[in-house]
């Protein structure tokens, strides 16, 4: 289960709230993956997490927010990993290795859930639209991380392009991996997707 890195500035109450949110979100995601997004009600999600409907809405505004919150968490961790990569590493490689570091182990440990959630995100119109918005924000954050890693005050056009193309390769790899029921090694699928992107644009 992916979790947010705790900020040292969080109070005990804030850390507790985040822990509850993480546990509630994980239980809800597992039910959504198993039962289907449109087939699952908020009441069922709350019951799966062992909380009331009212408590559920204290942490998530909707079913969509459960999925988008998880995707945002993945994005935050990818950004942090990109920024931590060696400064002399080419942008495309930094993004590829960051994506692999954050996602591969989770996919392998939660194959069925991951496949289902990828399909929900791509197949449910409301989720697809929210996912596109999340990707736009993530692209800007990845470009900023590349710039910070390189010591630049602002992302260069090359860094912005690398961020956009890297996330396109990531999305393509997700689609391919989910289409194959997650049977392939996700690391191999990601390597192949980024290799194809590199051939096309020589990043």
Order of alpha helices (4+ residues) and beta strands (2+ residues): alpha-alpha-alpha-alpha-alpha-alpha-alpha-alpha-alpha
